[in-house]
Amino acid sequence: MKESIRFPFDRPGITLSPWGAVAGIVVAYLSAWLMPPGIWLYLGICLAYLALSVGLYIGASFWYRRHRGELFRGAMIGMNAMVNALIIQWLFHETGLSVVAAVLLFMGAVLFVSRMPAYHFFLGWLNFLLPLSWPVNIPGGTMFVVNLIFSPLAKLHPSLHPLHMETEINLKTATFTSTGGLLRPFRGFSGLNMGNFIFLNPGAEHLQDHETGHLFSLASMGFAFHYIGGIDEAFYQTNRTEAYAEFLAESYSRSGAGLLGVWR
């Protein structure tokens, strides 16, 4: 892990990420306006979101210590906010809910807000309602339930003890943590975030805050950012802790001196 990095402009209101978020909202809205109506509209929006997320992640990662890097991060937040709002409106026909979701997500581009515990509470619970988080949350919830089902079998025989799982629910961040159990982090990893569901190997409880940081990044920037970050960490970085997505998540773990200082 690199030394903790603080932006030279790391003070409330000075980072350029809100302007990037405005640009992301405009691009997502214009993309929706230009596409044909019906189901193809939402399929097209999602495809555009996937394609743009790759480029924006690369830009944010390449310039992560600079002002322009914050523009890319903000653009991912704004695009995610608008696409979520459009899909919520289509699915539930609730304009109020879509507007509230978009505003709350947009506020994550403002450092003064993104570091507030109250914002973490709302962002964590809102994540359950965000369509662009479901591709992570649904498999995560399924994994959690599977662990719950198999955990009692650990009492039948000592050889089945690895099936035992310890469960922790944090209402302040809307996280459900499984330590141990049948389904665990991949080989070589100690923790795994699947949205609101966190999976830890025994002895890795210290990673709880770090994995929670991944939840906030997912809610703010969507499943494309989450999985792109996972690919970056697992396949492209010599030191996986230096992936851009890891820096953002670690900022929730290191209060006051977190990498990039986004969540604390």
N, C-alpha and C positions, 0 to 999 in steps of 0.2 A: 504494500500500500504506500502510495506517495505521501509525502508530508501534507498535513492539512493545508488547504489552499484557500485563501480569502481573496475575493475580488478587490482590486483597488477601489472599485465603485460599489462595494458590498454594503450599501446603506439603503434604508427604505426609500423608495421613490426614485432612485437614480438608475437602477438597472434598466436596460432597454427591452426586457422581455415583454412588458405590456404592449409596446408598439408592435412587436412580433406577433403577439396574440391578436391584435386588431387585424393585421395582415392575414393571419390564418383564418379568421372568421370571414373576411371578405372573399378570400379565394374559395373557401368551402361553399359559401352562399352563391357565388357566381357560377361555380361548377354545377350546383344543383339547378340553378336557373337556366343554364344552357342545355341541360340534358332532357331527353324526352320524358313525359310523365309516366306514372305507373310503376310497377315493380322494377323496371329497368332503371328508373331514376335512382333508386336506393342501391341497386347493385352497382351502378356506375359510380355513385358517391363513395361506396366502400372500396371499390377498386382504385379510385383516385386517391383516397385516403391512404391505402396501402403503398401505392407508388410514391406519393409525396413524402410519406413518413420515412422511407429509406433515405431519400436525399436530405431531409431535414435532420435526421439522426446523424448522418455523416457530417453535415455542416456543424451541428452543435458539438459533436465529438472532436472535430478537428480544431475548432476555435473555442474550446471550452473555457479558456482563461481570458477571453476577450469579449468586448462589447458585442461583436457580430455573432458570437456563439450564443449569447442570450437572445438575440433576435430569432435564431433558429429554434431555440427551446420554446420561446414564446409562440412562435408560429405553430408548433406542434400542439400547444395548449389551446390556442384559438381554433385551430382546425378540428380538434377533438371536441371542443365545446359545441361548435356549430353542427357537426355531423351527429353527435348524440342528440342534440335538440331536434333536429329534423326527423330522426328515426323515432324518437319518443312521440313527436307529434303524429307521425304516421301510424304508430302502433296503438297509442292510447287516446288520440284526439284530445289531448289535454295541453292547450296552449300555455296555461299557467305553469304546469310542471316542466314543460320544455324550456320556458324562459328562465325559471328558477335554476334548473340544471345548468343552462348555458352561463348564467351570471356567476354561479358558484364556481364553476370550472374556470371561467375567465379570471376570477380573482386569484387563482393559484399562480398567475404570472406576476403578481405583486408580492415582493419579498416580505413586506411588512405583514401581509395577510397570511402568506403560505407558512410562516413560522409560528402562527398562533395555535395553541392547543384546541381552542374552540373550533377553528377551521378544520383541524385534523378530525375532530369528532364528526362534523357534518360531511366532510369529504369521504371518510371511511364508510359511513352508512349510505351515502348517496351512491357509492360504487355498485351496490346491489341493483340499482335501477338503471345503470348506464349500459345501453346496448353494446357499446364498443368495449366494455369490460366483460361481457358474458363469455366470449371465447376463452377467457382465462378462469373466470369465476365458476362456470358450470363444470368443467373438468375438475377444478379444485374442490368444489363441494362434493362431487361424486367420490373423489379420493378420500375425503374426510369421512364420508358415510361408510365407505368400505372399511376403513380403519376401525370405526366404531363397531361394525358388525363382527369383525374378526378378533378384536381385542379380548373379549371374554374367553376365547379358546386358549389363551395363554395360561389359564389356571388348570387346564387339563393335564399338562405334562411339562416338565422343565425344558424340553427341547422346543416347546412352542412359546417360550417366554419372549422371544423377539417380537411376537405379535402384540404384546402388551403396549398400550399407548396411554400416555398422560395427556390430558386435555386442559387447555386454558382458554378462557374467553375474556377478552378485554373489551368492555363496553365503550371505553373512551376512544378506541381506534377502530372498533368493529372488526376485530381480528379473532379468528378461531384457530388455535395452535394445537397441532398434533406432534407430540414428541415420542419417537419410536413408532411402532405399528407396522403393519404389513407394507404399506406404501410409504417410502422414505425418499430423501433427496438422492439424486443420481450419484453414481460412483464418483468419488473425488470431491463431492460437495457436502457441506455440513448442514446447509439450510436451503429451503426451496420456497419461493412465494408463488402461490396460485391465486392471486387476488386477495380476497378476505380470508383465505385459508393458507396457513403457514405450516410447513412441515420441517421438523428439526430432528437431527440424529441425537440420541442421548449424549449429554455432555456439551451440546452446542447451544444451550439456552441463552448464552450471551449474545447470540445473533438475532434475538427477538426483535429488537428495535431496528436493526438493519433490514430485516425482511419486511417489517412494517413500512419502512421507507419505500420499498418496492410497490406496496399497495397504493401509496399516495401518487407515485409516478404513473402507475397504471390508470388510476382514476383521472389524472390530469391529462395524460397523453394517449391513452387507449392501448388496446391489445397489440397493435403493430409495434409500438415502442417497446412494450414488454418483451415480446418475442425477438425483436431485432436486438435488443440489449442482451438477451440470453444467448443468442448466436454469437454476438460480439465477444461476450465473456468466455464462452466455451470453446470457440474455434479460432478467433482472430487475435486475441491478446496473449502474448507470451506470459504475462502476469495477469490472470483473469480479474484481479481486483482493480485493475486500471481501466476497465471498460467504463465508458461514460455513464451508462445506467447504474453501475456500481457506485460511482462518485455521488450521484444524486441520492441513492438509497442510503449511503453511509452518512449523509448530512443529517439524517434523523437520529443516527446513533451517536454522533459526536456533537453534543450540544455546545454551541458557542464557538466551535472551531471546526465545524463539519466541512467536508470537501464540497466546494461550491456554495455552501451555506444556504441551501434552498429550503429545507424543512425545519431547521433550527438555527 
